[in-house]
Amino acid sequence: MSATRMMILGLVRWMQPVHGYDVRRELLSWSADKWANVQPGSIYHALRKLADEGLLRAVSTEQVGARPARTSYEVTPKGEEEFETLLRAQWWQVHDRPDPFTAAFSFLPALPRGEAAAALRNRANLIRAGLGAARASMESDWARNNKPVHVNWMLELWLARAEVEISWCERIAERIESGVSYLPAGMGERPERRDGAPSGN
């Protein structure tokens, strides 16, 4: 949530006065829903919440025809201070990124080896598909001419991480299929799956 707050405050600060539609469009053009977990549907709610907290102020509301009214926002002095605090917290600290897959992988022995290897290869393929879309976006004329250069630099980091995970998935799938034991020699009895077969076999 702090990353979403920071990004919305930062974009309003950069584009102000600006309404929610343009904030949402800009974040999507950066693919922030993929690498910053900024959900498009939450942006309007976040803008209103930030305004309620006194971090943003509504400067105008306009309505064109039958379209919904659009409220334009700008950052307050309190919002400026909050943005700078959040910004520096992200720059100067390293934060863990919770991933449900990590929790699931800790129970690797509960899956049959064939299924575990197939799931890892499927994960690699899904990530690879996302890589293709991200590369196409980075290389498009629109991105080169309309996106800030540093946004592509951020995508480069995401691509590099994704490539490492693809390699890891494929490498671990091979180890699982080769029959490498999940437990150190001499470790106690392995739990059994519901089908009665020893886990990890």
C-alpha positions as CSV (number, residue, x, y, z in Angstrom):
1,M,0.0,0.0,0.0
2,S,2.9,2.4,0.8
3,A,4.2,2.0,-2.8
4,T,0.8,2.7,-4.2
5,R,0.5,5.9,-2.1
6,M,3.9,7.0,-3.1
7,M,3.3,6.5,-6.8
8,I,-0.1,8.2,-6.8
9,L,1.3,11.2,-4.8
10,G,4.3,11.3,-7.0
11,L,2.3,11.3,-10.2
12,V,-0.2,14.0,-9.0
13,R,2.8,16.1,-7.9
14,W,4.3,15.7,-11.4
15,M,1.2,16.2,-13.5
16,Q,-0.9,18.5,-11.2
17,P,-3.6,19.6,-11.5
18,V,-4.6,16.2,-12.8
19,H,-7.7,14.0,-12.6
20,G,-7.9,10.3,-11.8
21,Y,-8.3,9.1,-15.3
22,D,-4.9,10.6,-16.4
23,V,-3.2,9.2,-13.2
24,R,-4.6,5.7,-14.0
25,R,-3.7,6.0,-17.7
26,E,-0.1,7.0,-16.8
27,L,0.4,4.2,-14.3
28,L,-0.9,1.6,-16.8
29,S,1.4,3.0,-19.5
30,W,4.3,2.3,-17.1
31,S,3.0,-1.3,-16.5
32,A,2.9,-0.4,-12.8
33,D,0.2,-3.0,-12.2
34,K,2.8,-5.7,-13.0
35,W,6.0,-4.5,-11.2
36,A,4.5,-2.3,-8.4
37,N,1.3,-4.1,-7.7
38,V,-0.7,-0.9,-8.3
39,Q,-4.2,-2.2,-9.2
40,P,-6.0,0.0,-11.7
41,G,-9.4,-0.4,-9.9
42,S,-8.0,1.0,-6.7
43,I,-6.6,4.3,-8.0
44,Y,-9.8,6.4,-7.8
45,H,-10.4,5.1,-4.2
46,A,-6.8,5.9,-3.3
47,L,-7.1,9.4,-4.6
48,R,-10.2,10.0,-2.5
49,K,-8.6,8.6,0.5
50,L,-5.5,10.7,0.1
51,A,-7.8,13.7,-0.2
52,D,-9.6,12.8,3.0
53,E,-6.3,12.5,4.8
54,G,-5.3,16.0,3.6
55,L,-2.5,14.8,1.4
56,L,-4.3,15.9,-1.8
57,R,-6.8,18.7,-2.5
58,A,-9.5,18.7,-5.1
59,V,-9.1,21.8,-7.2
60,S,-11.9,21.4,-9.7
61,T,-14.7,19.1,-10.9
62,E,-15.8,19.0,-14.5
63,Q,-18.4,17.0,-16.4
64,V,-18.5,16.6,-20.1
65,G,-21.9,15.5,-21.5
66,A,-23.1,12.3,-19.9
67,R,-19.7,11.2,-18.8
68,P,-19.0,10.8,-15.0
69,A,-17.7,14.0,-13.3
70,R,-13.9,14.2,-13.2
71,T,-12.2,15.8,-10.2
72,S,-8.7,17.3,-10.6
73,Y,-6.2,17.1,-7.7
74,E,-3.0,18.7,-6.5
75,V,-0.6,17.8,-3.7
76,T,-0.9,19.7,-0.4
77,P,2.2,20.6,1.7
78,K,1.3,17.7,3.9
79,G,1.2,15.4,0.8
80,E,4.5,16.7,-0.4
81,E,6.1,15.8,3.0
82,E,4.5,12.3,2.9
83,F,5.7,11.7,-0.7
84,E,9.3,12.6,0.2
85,T,9.2,10.3,3.3
86,L,7.8,7.4,1.3
87,L,10.2,8.0,-1.6
88,R,13.3,7.9,0.6
89,A,12.1,4.9,2.5
90,Q,12.0,2.9,-0.8
91,W,15.3,4.2,-2.1
92,W,17.4,3.7,1.1
93,Q,16.0,0.4,2.3
94,V,15.7,-3.1,0.9
95,H,12.2,-4.6,1.3
96,D,11.2,-8.3,1.1
97,R,8.6,-9.0,-1.5
98,P,6.1,-11.7,-0.1
99,D,5.3,-14.2,-2.8
100,P,2.7,-16.9,-2.2
101,F,4.8,-19.2,-4.4
102,T,7.6,-19.2,-1.8
103,A,5.2,-20.5,0.8
104,A,3.9,-23.2,-1.6
105,F,7.5,-24.2,-2.5
106,S,8.3,-24.8,1.1
107,F,5.9,-27.8,0.9
108,L,7.6,-29.3,-2.2
109,P,7.6,-32.9,-0.9
110,A,3.8,-32.8,-0.7
111,L,3.6,-32.9,-4.5
112,P,4.4,-35.9,-6.7
113,R,7.7,-35.2,-8.5
114,G,6.2,-35.2,-11.9
115,E,3.6,-32.6,-11.0
116,A,6.2,-30.4,-9.2
117,A,8.5,-30.4,-12.2
118,A,5.6,-29.7,-14.6
119,A,4.4,-26.8,-12.4
120,L,7.8,-25.3,-12.4
121,R,8.1,-25.5,-16.1
122,N,4.6,-24.0,-16.5
123,R,5.6,-21.2,-14.2
124,A,8.7,-20.5,-16.4
125,N,6.5,-20.4,-19.5
126,L,4.0,-18.0,-17.9
127,I,6.9,-15.7,-16.8
128,R,8.4,-16.0,-20.3
129,A,5.1,-14.9,-21.9
130,G,5.1,-11.9,-19.7
131,L,8.7,-11.1,-20.7
132,G,7.7,-11.1,-24.3
133,A,4.9,-8.6,-23.7
134,A,7.2,-6.3,-21.6
135,R,9.9,-6.4,-24.3
136,A,7.4,-5.5,-27.0
137,S,6.2,-2.6,-24.9
138,M,9.7,-1.3,-24.3
139,E,10.7,-1.5,-27.9
140,S,7.5,0.1,-29.3
141,D,7.7,3.6,-30.9
142,W,5.1,4.8,-28.5
143,A,7.2,3.8,-25.5
144,R,10.4,5.3,-26.9
145,N,8.6,8.6,-27.7
146,N,6.2,8.9,-24.7
147,K,7.6,7.1,-21.7
148,P,10.2,8.6,-19.4
149,V,13.5,6.8,-20.1
150,H,13.8,5.7,-16.5
151,V,10.6,3.8,-16.7
152,N,12.2,1.5,-19.2
153,W,15.2,1.2,-16.9
154,M,12.8,-0.1,-14.2
155,L,11.4,-2.6,-16.7
156,E,14.9,-3.7,-17.4
157,L,15.3,-4.6,-13.7
158,W,12.0,-6.6,-13.8
159,L,13.0,-8.4,-17.0
160,A,16.4,-9.3,-15.4
161,R,14.7,-10.7,-12.3
162,A,12.2,-12.6,-14.5
163,E,14.9,-14.2,-16.6
164,V,16.7,-15.4,-13.4
165,E,13.5,-17.0,-12.2
166,I,12.9,-18.7,-15.5
167,S,16.4,-20.2,-15.3
168,W,15.9,-21.3,-11.7
169,C,12.5,-22.9,-12.4
170,E,13.9,-25.0,-15.2
171,R,17.0,-26.0,-13.2
172,I,15.0,-27.1,-10.2
173,A,12.6,-29.0,-12.4
174,E,15.5,-31.0,-13.8
175,R,16.8,-31.7,-10.3
176,I,13.4,-32.9,-9.2
177,E,13.1,-35.2,-12.2
178,S,16.6,-36.6,-11.6
179,G,15.5,-38.0,-8.2
180,V,17.7,-35.8,-6.0
181,S,16.6,-36.3,-2.4
182,Y,14.8,-33.5,-0.8
183,L,16.2,-34.3,2.7
184,P,19.8,-34.5,4.0
185,A,21.1,-38.0,4.6
186,G,20.2,-39.3,8.0
187,M,17.2,-37.0,8.5
188,G,14.1,-38.5,10.1
189,E,11.2,-40.2,8.4
190,R,9.6,-38.3,5.6
191,P,5.9,-37.5,5.8
192,E,3.7,-39.5,3.5
193,R,1.2,-38.1,1.0
194,R,-2.4,-39.1,1.2
195,D,-1.9,-41.8,-1.5
196,G,0.5,-43.5,0.9
197,A,3.7,-42.9,-1.1
198,P,6.6,-41.4,0.7
199,S,6.8,-37.6,0.0
200,G,9.7,-36.7,-2.3
201,N,9.9,-40.1,-4.0
